[in-house]
């Protein structure tokens, strides 16, 4: 999946570094992601969730707040209010270059910022918070021993996650003036609150306060066993899956193509000659339009995949989808599946396990690459699951094809 990297002008006039994760096809919807305090757009949680959402058809814009990551400016001059303003600027920029975000996602203090910014992004219909504090001032607990010095001296260097940051009195004053619960109550958008009951950085009582303050429609999902930063890949992937499924109810374009969304009757596949060349065919599958042809060597114009190419693509797609469903259900750290297929003819006598002993047989070679921090047993199980994909079962079972002439 492609990643576009660019800069846009933040509230303070600085150039802020951004990354737009795009799906392979046309995005079903656009989302804006706000990272945690002193983090950045490329932290594990931000990147994994964004990439996972893009894999499910939702484009995600994430960026470094002022003075963080690759963005310009001095972090010491930023405040919670300036972060909120930068989020609005990011939404404006996305609106200009692509389409305004209909989904807003915030992690930790970014979740609080997203709640505060949501009212200023009219196109947003769904807001999701992950491990967000109910009061932005909660973040001062990370450097509570320096609060008196900051107020007395105006600016003090503190250590956060092993890195030095300068915090000013203006930051404390600004964050103390926030009324996040008022923002939650007046949200007027669908809200999803996600939090881990074992989060020892931002306690789950914060999620309770946000949830109680908000009006319906609102939902709460417990991120069982997850740490505050979602450092485990499975936790980030789970959060992404929940966001996609939940947002589909409120953002029509983001609805994923899951079994529950399919019509009761299988949709028809219509194939019709175009007469543009000897073998050129127009294929219609519901709202999708494809082209089939034969390679030049077979007398075609090679304007599209051939019949066997589509057959292999169907098997490959089904294989990958089935493995993904199993991995997500079992919370396996599967990053990506790549299936490479080839069709050929072989002599039956060369196939020791085949029942047919004479003539030629069709053979499909399927190579599967599995990316992710999986152990040998998990990889073995995924390979077993590959053979259980519905298309694989169809191709290896008895098939009845009913053909009739239509007037």
N, C-alpha and C positions, 0 to 999 in steps of 0.2 A: 504494500500500500504506500502511495506517495506521501511525502511530508513537505509542505511548502514552508520555507523559513523567510521571514521578512521583518521589517520594523514599522512601527506606527508611532505617532506623536502622543505622548501621555499628557495628563493634566498639567504637569509642570513644565511642558515644552521639551522634555527629554525624549530621546528615541528609545522605545521599549522593544526588546527582542521577543518575537512571537514565532510559534510553530503551529501550523494548521495541518492536523492529521486528516487525510482524505481517504474515503473508501475507494476501491478499484473502479467502481462505476459511479453514476450520478448519485450524490448524497441524498438520502431520504429526508434528512433534517440537519440543522446545524446546532452545535452546542458550544457554550463558553465555559471553560474550566478555570477556577481560581485555586491556586496552590496554598499551602500552609505558611504560617509565619516564619520568615527568614529562609524558607525553602526556595524553590525555583520551578520553572516549567518542566525541567528534566528530572525531577525526583522520581523515584520508582513508582509511587502511587499515581502521580500525575501522568506519567508517560504510559504506564501499563493500562490505566483506565481509558485514556484517550485512544490508544492503539486498539484496544478491545472494542470500544464503541465504533471506531472506524471500520473494523472488521465486520461489524453488524450493520453497516450502512449509514452511520451517523458521523458527520464531519465534526471535529472538535478543535477549537482554537484555545491554546494555552499560551501564556506569556509570563515573562519575568517582571515582577513589580519593580518600581523605581529603585535603583541601587543594588539590585540582586541579579545574579546570573550574568547574562550578557547585556542587560539593560543599562542605559546611562543614568546619571544622577547619583546623589548621595543618599544612602539608606537612612542616615540620621535625619534627613529633612523630610522623610515620608511620614505619613500618619495613617490611621485607619480611614479617615475621610478621603485622603488622597488616593488610597488604594481603591476605594469605592468609585471615585471619579475615574480612575484608570480603567476599571472594569467597564464603565459606561462608554469610555472612549474606545475600548476594544470592541464592544458591541457595535458602535458606530462605524468603526473601520470595517468590520466584517459585513455590515449592511452595505457598505459602499463597494466592496470588492466581490462579494458573493451574495449572501443573504443573511438577514439578521438572525441571531440565535433564538430558537424557540425553546431550547432547554438550557438551564443554568445549573452548573454543578460547582460546589465549593467544598474544599477539604480543610478541616480544622478552622483556623481563623479565616481562611478563604471562604468557608461556609457561612460565617457571620457576615463577611463582606458581600457575598452573593445575596443574602437576605436583604441587606441594606440597599443594594443596587437594583434589585429586581423591579421595584416600582418605576425606575427610570428607563427600563427596557421594555417598551410596550408589546413587542412581538413575542416576548417570552411567555410561555403558557405552563411550563413545568419547571419547578425548582427543587433540586436535590442537595441536601447537606450531608456530609460525611464527617463524623467526629467533631462537629462544630460546637463551640462554647455558646451558652445562652447569653453571655455578657462578654463583649470584646475585652473588657478589663481583666478577664480571666488570664490573659496572656502575661500580665505583669507578674503572675506567680512564678514565672520562669526566672525572674531576676528580682524577687522581692527584697533580697538583702541589700539591693542598691537603690531602692526607691527613695529613701531619705536623701541620699547623696545626689541623685538626679534632680530632685526638687531644690536642693540647696545650691548645687553647682551649675544647674542648667543643662549639663550634658555629661554623661559618664560612659566609659567603655565597659561593656559586659561580655561575658562569654556564654554563648548559646550553642549547644551541640558541638562544643570544642572550637567554635569560631568566634572571633571578636566582632562585636557590633556596637555602634555608638547610639545610645538612646537619649533623646532630648526631653526636657520638661514639656514641650509642646505635644509630644506624643502622648504623655500621660494625661494632659489636660483634654486632648481631643477624644481619647478613648473613654474617658470618664463621662463625657457628655452624650455618648451614644445611647439610644433607646431602642435596642434591638427587638425587645418583645413587642413594642409598638409596631415595628416593621413587620414582624411575623403576623400579628393580628390583622394588619391592614394589607396583607400580601395580595389577596384576591387572585391567586394562582394556585394550581395544584402543588402540594408540597410533599416531598418524600424525605423523611428523617432516617438516616442510617447511623448506627452507633454500636460499638462493642461494649458488652457488659463488663469486660475486663480492661477497658481503657484506663490506664493509670496516669495519663497526662490530662485528659479532659474527661471527667467522670460522666457516667451515663445519665446522671441527674440533669445534666445540661440538655440532653435530648428530650427528657420528660418536660422540661420547662418550655422548650421550643414547640413541642407537639401540642401541649395544653394551650399555649397562647394562640396558635394558629387556628383558623377556621377551616372547615371542610371545603373541598376535598383534601384530605391529608392521610398519609400512610407512614407506618413505622416498621422498619426492618432491623432486626438484631444481627450484627456481624459477629456471630459467635466465635470466640477464641482469637479474634483479630487484634493486633496491636494498633496503637494510635496511628502509625505511619503506613499501615497496610503493607508491611515489608514482604509478606508472603505472597507470591504470585497468584495463588488460588483465591486469596481474599480480594485482591484487586479485580480479578476476572469475575468473581461472584458479584461484586458491587456493580460492575459494568452490565452484567446480564440482568440484574434486578432493575437498573435504571432503564434499559431498553424495553423490558417487558412492561414496567410501570408507565413509562412515558407514552407508550403506544395508545393508551386510553385517552390521553389528553392532546397528543400531537399526532394528527392523522397520518402525516407523511412518515413518521418514525415507526409506524407499526411494522414489526418484524414478520417475515413470512413463516409463521409457525403452524403446526398442524391445526391448532384451534382456530386459525384465521382462514383456513382453506374452505371453499364451498363444499357442500355435501356431495355433489356430483363432481367427478374428476373433470377438469376443464379439457376441452378438445384441442388437439393439435391439427392444424390445417396446413397442408403442403400443396402449393400450386405452382405450375410452370410459369415463368415470367416471359419466356421466349427471347430473353436478352442474349442468350447463348444456348448452346445445345443442351446443357444440363442444369442451367440456373433455375433455382427453385426459391419461391417466397414462402417462408414458414411463419405462421402466426400461432402464438401460444398465449391466450388471454391478451394482456396489454403489450406483450413482447413481440417484436418483429425481428426475424433472423433471415439469413440467406445461406443456402446450401449450394454447392457446386462440386465439380471434380477437378483434380489437379490437371495441369496442362498435359502431363504425360498420358493421362487417361482420356484426353479429348475434350476436357472442360476448359473454362476460363480462369479457374482457381479464384473465383470471386467470393468464396466462403468455404467453410469446412465441408468435408465430404460426409456421406452417410455413416461410414465407420468412425470418422472423427467425432461425430455427435454421440455415437454409441459409447466410445471410450470416455468422452467428456461426462456423459451421464453416470457411468460407473465410477469415474474418478471423483466427481462431485458428491455422489452418494456415499462413497467410502469416507471421504474427509468429513462430511457432515455427521455421519454416524459415530465416528471416532470423537468428534468434538462434543456431541451430546453426551457420550459416555464420560469423557474426561471432565466436563463441567458438572455432571451429576455426582461424580466421585471426588470432585475438588482436586483433580490431578493438575500439576503444574505444566500443562501442555501449552507451549507457546504457538506452534504452528505445525500443520500437516501439509506435506507436498506429495502429491500422487502423480507419478509419471507412467503412462501406459503406451503399449504398442501392440498392434494387431498383425498377425501373420498366419500363414498356412503351413502346416507341418504334415509329414507322413504319419499315418496312424500307427504304423509299425514302430515308430520312434518314441511312442508314448507308452511307457510300461504300465501306467495306472489307468489307461483309457480302455473302455469296453470295446470300442470299435477297433478292429484289427487291420482293415484294408482301406485304401483310398487316402484322402486328405482330410485333415481336421483343422478347425479354427483354433488358434491359440492367442490368448491375451496375456501379455506380460505386464504385471503391475508392481512397480517399485514404490515403496512408501518411505518417505523421510520424516522422522518425528523429531521436532525441536522442542527442547524443554529439559528442566532438571528432574528427569524421571529416572527411577532405578530400573534394574533389569526386569523385575517382575511386572512393573507397571507397563513397560514397553511391550513385554510379551502379551499381556492382557489386551492392550490396544491393538496389537496385530491380530489377535483372535477376533476382536470386535469387528475389524475391517471386513472379515468374511461374512459377517451377519448383516451387512447393509442390504436393504430391500432390493436394489438393482442387481447386486451380486446373486442374491437368492433367485431372482427372476431368471437371470441368464443361465443359472446352473440347475434349474428345475424344468419340468415339462411345460412348454408354452403352447397355448392354443390361440391361433390367429384366425379370426373369422373375417372373411372377405366377401363383400357383396357389391354388385353394381348399383349405382345410384343414378336415377334419371335426371 
